[in-house]
Amino acid sequence: MNIPYLSLRSILAKPLSSFLSWLLLAFGVTVVLLILLVSKELENEISKNTKGVDLVIGAKGSPLQLILANIFHVDFPTGNINLKEAAEVSHSRYIGEVIPLSLGDSYAGYRIVGTTDAYAALYGAELTMGEWFHEPMQVVVGALAAEKLNLRLGDTFESQHGLSEDGEAHESEPFVVVGIMSPSNTVLDKLILTGVASIWEVHGHEEVHESHEEDSLVSIDHWGLTVTQEQYEEEQITALLVKYRSPMGAVMLPRAINGESSMQAASPAFETARLFNIIGVGIQVLNILGVMIIAISAVSVFIALLNSLKDRKYDIAIMRSMGATRSQILLHILFEGLMITFVGAISGLLIAHGVVYAMASSLEGINPRTFYFINEEWIVLFGCLLIGFLASVIPAVLAYKTDISETLAKG
């Protein structure tokens, strides 16, 4: 007796009940896997963009805003900090590496970041063409920004104040493109990088010229930046990205900065965890909804098999009289339930991955992956098969106990 063939024929004989069971299960699996996949994708994006950054030091304000603005570049900065105070803090014995950031301007909605070569190196960035910025007003453009803005080597443009395209233009100080970065699948793809001095120059501040006397220049350790004494005293930057020298830095440094300076320190790991806690309630509700739908689909499979069994008692008795064993009948009903749940689970998996791929394709700076499988999906798939098995047990046992003579006598 061909059990898979008989099970498939039984399913097709009751298309409506089988379809409803499949639809419910597919919908429940889609909801659960969407939550898992989106959460995993967010974790991957956060991990990529916070790599190598243990602490962000910036102006007083919201710690979460400080992280969003200076690491993910999706919010406005909390303000500026004094260059001298920031440089003095960077001399702390708890700090291993430090990268300055100066924000505030953009071009056609893409943020311009004043920084040093170390910022690109933090993400392992490489150039597709050109060279890195070495002089004021030179920029290196991220892959996505270059594509969207149609920028090429030698092109010039004028920045706008703020993140809006309607911001005040700095017409007297155009930037020139000297390099274009390769795609890195990080936040760098949608940024325009330049030197810190370029940001000061755009805003009408003093530029560092070679004609300055050597004793009027200040070299800031770990930054790779040389400024005049006047700039050192008066200029500002937006934030510092810090990597600890030792684990003791996580204990001592944030407390010292938050309590003894005009600046604040925020941990990317702590703030992103807090953000996940905020949205975690909604995620849990959706997960519960998905599990409830899967449970309802299990009941639907059970009812469908039970009703089908009532209609097929005579057929089962005929099969028994023609030589089918009780075990074969039992396996036939179990296989029918497993087939419905398996198709529903696979359908939900494919739909969830398709939705995530479509979402990633529509978001700038996120590279959609054609297909990837996370470990938690195995749990969902095996859970669905277990549900199908349990929903099929009672109908299968009833079929197993079918009395041949009594059923045939009743016709």
Secondary structure, 3 states (H helix, E strand, C coil): CCHHHHHHHHHHHCHHHHHHHHHHHHHHHHHHHHHHHHHHHHHHHHHHHHCCCCEEEEECCCHHHHHHHHHHCCCCCCCCEEHHHHHHHCCCCCEEEEEEEEEEEEECCEEEEEECHHHHHHCCCCEEEECCCCCCCEEEECHHHHHHHCCCCCCEECCEECCCCCCCECCCCCEEEEEEECCCCCHHHHCEEEEHHHHHHHCCCCCCCCCCCHHHEEEECCCCEEEEHHHHHHCEECEEEEEECCCHHHHHHHHHHHHHCCEEEECHHHHHHHHHHHHHHHHHHHHHHHHHHHHHHHHHHHHHHHHHHHHCHHHHHHHHHCCCCHHHHHHHHHHHHHHHHHHHHHHHHHHHHHHHHHHHHHCCCCCCCCCCCCHHHHHHHHHHHHHHHHHHHHHHHHHHCCCHHHHHHHC
